[in-house]
Each structure stands twice: as C-alpha cells, then as structure tokens.
Amino acid sequence: GDWMPVFLDQHQSATLSVLAERIIPGSSQALVNRFIDLLLSVDTQGAQKNFITSLSAFEEDALRRFSHPYKDLTETQQNEILASSSTAEHGKVEEGKSQRATMRDHFENIKRWAGDAYYSSEAGMKELGWTGQVFFTSFPGCRGSGNGNS
C-alpha cells in the first residue's frame, strides 16, 4: 500500500501496469511494474531513456487517437493500439541515418521488459511448469548404476 516507484513516476507506473496486463495477462497481479521500476533504477541511462521513449510512444498514440491517456482508455481502445503496434513495420536503417523507432519497435521493447519481469515472477515460473521443488532425489531421464556414478 505504501509502495512508491523509484525510477518511474506514478502515472508512468500505472500506465506500465495496464500496458503489461494487456500484453501478458496476470502481470499486474505479479507486480511487474514494480519489478521493472526497480530494474530501471539501476540500469544504464541509455536503457532508461529507451524504455521511457517506448512508454511515452503508447501514451502519445492514445492521446492522438482517443484524447485520453493510455491507462484511462477502454480495454477495446487499449487493445486497438496494441493490435496496430504489434503488426506495424519495424524501423528501418537508412544509409548514413540512425534508425527511427516505430510503434512496433516500442511494442517489442515493452513486451520484452514485461515478459522478462513476468516470467521471473513466481506466477510466471509456475505458468512455465515450475513446481516449487528445489531438491530432486533423482533426475528424470537419468538412471545411475547404483554406485553413485550417474
């Protein structure tokens, strides 16, 4: 209840929570926005800037299309932005110019952060088959000869 973001501001954290939930259901309950905020607080300035640029791109697209911040849109409107972002062209590098990121690039960036955070959580690991067992008396598929040399 008393948690405050370390790197992101409150609005960015709330936007990230909603955006991550749309991309990976269950991520808001796994508190991926808090984990990402903590990771960003110790990451490089370049990574921080890149993340904020991607998050801001979703906010700008929401304001341009619907005149409301992304977190305040309806689920249908949020999904519309995600659908167009996830199917847009990647940025292209032209000779002598730096790559200009597209909404697809921003989508991929946020998706990567959200996925890494979610699948590092207990809920995400369980979804991947983790049982919580940390000690195995034997390893499935490995049969020893009984002499301790497996």
Secondary structure in CASP SS format (residue, H / E / C, confidence):
PFRMAT SS
TARGET T0000
AUTHOR 0000-0000-0000
METHOD secondary structure of the structure
MODEL  1
G C 1.00
D C 1.00
W C 1.00
M C 1.00
P C 1.00
V C 1.00
F C 1.00
L C 1.00
D C 1.00
Q H 1.00
H H 1.00
Q H 1.00
S H 1.00
A H 1.00
T H 1.00
L H 1.00
S H 1.00
V H 1.00
L H 1.00
A H 1.00
E H 1.00
R H 1.00
I H 1.00
I C 1.00
P C 1.00
G C 1.00
S C 1.00
S C 1.00
Q C 1.00
A C 1.00
L C 1.00
V H 1.00
N H 1.00
R H 1.00
F H 1.00
I H 1.00
D H 1.00
L H 1.00
L H 1.00
L H 1.00
S H 1.00
V C 1.00
D C 1.00
T C 1.00
Q H 1.00
G H 1.00
A H 1.00
Q H 1.00
K H 1.00
N H 1.00
F H 1.00
I H 1.00
T H 1.00
S H 1.00
L H 1.00
S H 1.00
A H 1.00
F H 1.00
E H 1.00
E H 1.00
D H 1.00
A H 1.00
L H 1.00
R H 1.00
R H 1.00
F H 1.00
S C 1.00
H C 1.00
P C 1.00
Y H 1.00
K H 1.00
D H 1.00
L C 1.00
T C 1.00
E H 1.00
T H 1.00
Q H 1.00
Q H 1.00
N H 1.00
E H 1.00
I H 1.00
L H 1.00
A H 1.00
S H 1.00
S H 1.00
S H 1.00
T H 1.00
A C 1.00
E C 1.00
H C 1.00
G C 1.00
K C 1.00
V C 1.00
E C 1.00
E C 1.00
G C 1.00
K C 1.00
S C 1.00
Q C 1.00
R C 1.00
A C 1.00
T C 1.00
M H 1.00
R H 1.00
D H 1.00
H H 1.00
F H 1.00
E H 1.00
N H 1.00
I H 1.00
K H 1.00
R H 1.00
W H 1.00
A H 1.00
G H 1.00
D H 1.00
A H 1.00
Y H 1.00
Y C 1.00
S C 1.00
S C 1.00
E H 1.00
A H 1.00
G H 1.00
M H 1.00
K H 1.00
E H 1.00
L C 1.00
G C 1.00
W C 1.00
T C 1.00
G C 1.00
Q C 1.00
V C 1.00
F C 1.00
F C 1.00
T C 1.00
S C 1.00
F C 1.00
P C 1.00
G C 1.00
C C 1.00
R C 1.00
G C 1.00
S C 1.00
G C 1.00
N C 1.00
G C 1.00
N C 1.00
S C 1.00
END
